Amino acid sequence: RVILLAAAFSLLKTWNSVVLIAARVVMAQARIGLLPETLGRLHPRHATPAAAVLFLGFFSLAGMLLGRGAVLPLVNMASICLAFTFVLACVGALKLRRSAAAPAPFVVPGGTPVLVSGALFSLAMSLIALFEPLIRGQGIPLEWILILGWGVLGFLFLAWRERATRLLECAS
């Protein structure tokens, strides 16, 4: 029982830190206009992204209510997205290196070949994670539905941002 209790507290500690880190990411996205402005504001007294913490806390608690069956598809979806994000980071770094007139602002041990291999291997990992659910199940994998849902939500936020920007430009 003590080991299970220690494991539960360890998971709670990890969950808490991930939510707090994610709140800063949400705040940064709100400040550049990718999310509603409210999520980018700091609490006047504590200087923390209170709205973003509440937003993520709500959805984290809602996710816990989905039960054990939701854990594997959510982890798989996160794996696909993280691997593909690394692909985008490597490609972005390569593009910056090729387009910048000045030398690269950071050093990658191994240089361009390491960035290219990182992008290729990460792409392979994301494709394997994307198509692995097809092997174990029938029909459209839940991971694909979740990714599609996140994509639709992203496009809705983008449309909201563009509409808000047009309204602000018309008002001024």
N, C-alpha and C positions, 0 to 999 in steps of 0.2 A: 504493500500500500504506500509505503514511503517513496519507493521508486516511481510509482505511478503519479503520486502527488508532485514529486520533483519534475517529472517529465511534463506534467500539465503546466506547472509554473514556467518551465523553460519555453514551452510553446506559447504561453501567454506573453512572455517577455519578447519573443521573436515577433509575434503578431503585433504587439504594441509598437515596436520599433519600425516595422514595415509600414504601419498606418501613419506614423509620424513622418517618416521619410516621404511617403506618397503624398502627404498633405503639403509638403514643401514643393513637390513636383506639380501638384494641382494648382497651388498658389502661383508658381512661375508661369504655368500655362494660362492662367486667368489674367495675369499681368501683361502678357503679350497678345491677349485677345482671343485665345483659342477656346476658353471657357468663360462662363459668365463672370463679370467683374466682381461680383459679390464674393466669389471664392478666392479672390486675390487680396482681399483686405486683411490687415492685421488687427488683432484685438487691441483696443486703445490702451489698456492697462498692462497686459502681459506680453504684448508684441509677438503673439503667436498667430498662425493662420487658423483662427477658431472656426470660421465657417467651413474651411476645407477639412478640418479635423472632424467636425460634426457630420459633414457630407460623407466622408469615407467611413467614419464609425457606423453610421446608419447602414450603409451598403455592406460593410463587413459583418455586422450583426445579422442583416437579412441573409447574407450568404451562408452563415452558420446554420440558419434555420432550414436550409435546403437539404441538409442531412449528409450521410456518408456517401451516398451514391453520386453526389455532385463533386466530390473532392477530386477524383481521377480526371474527369473531363476538364475541370477548372485548371488543374495542374498541367495537363496536356496543352490546353489553350495557352497558358502562360509560357510554357516551354517553346511553343511555336512562335509566339510573339517575341520573346526574348532573343531567340536565335536569329529571327529575321531582323530585329532591331540591330543586332551586331553586324549583320550583313550591310545594313544601311549605314552604320557608323564607319565601317571599313571603306565602302564605296565613297562616302562623303569625304573621308580623309584622303583617298586617292584623288578625287576630283579637286580638292583644295591644293594638293601638292602639284598637280598638273597645271592649274590655272593661276596659282599665285606667282607674282613676279618676284617676291622676296623668298628666301629659303623657308622651308617648313618650320612652323612655330614649335614643333615638338619632334623628338627623335624616336623613331621606331627601330628597335634592334632588328637588324636584317633588312630594314628599308621596305621598298615597294614589294618585293617578293613575299614578305611576311603579311603585308596588308592584303595582297591578292589571295594568298593561300587562306588567310583568315576569313575573307569574304566567301571563298569557294566552299571551305569546310563548314562554315556556318550556314550557308545556303543548303548544303547537303543535310545538315542536322535538322534544319527547319522543314525541309521536304519530307524527311523520314518521319519526323514528329507529326506532320500534317497528314500523311497517308497511313501511318500505323493504325489509327482507329478503324480504317476500312478492313484491315485483316481480322480484327477481333470481333467485329459486329456486322449487323445487317442494316441496310438502309443508309440514310445520311447520318454521319456521326454527329453526336451532340457538340463536339468540339467545333465543327464547321458551322453549326447553327449559332454557337456562342460568338465565334469570330465574325460571322455575318452581322449578328446583333450589335457587336461593338463597332463594326464598320458603319452601320446605319446610324448609330448614336453619334459617331464622329462626324459623319456628314451632316447630321442635324445641327450639331454644335457649330460646324463650319458655316452652314446656311444662316444660323442665328447670328453669327459674328458678322457675316457680310451684310445682312439686313440691318443690324444695329449700326454698322459703320455707315451705310447709306443714309440712315435716319439722322445720324449725327452730322453728316456732311450737309444734308438738306436744312437742318436746324441752324447751322452756323453760316 
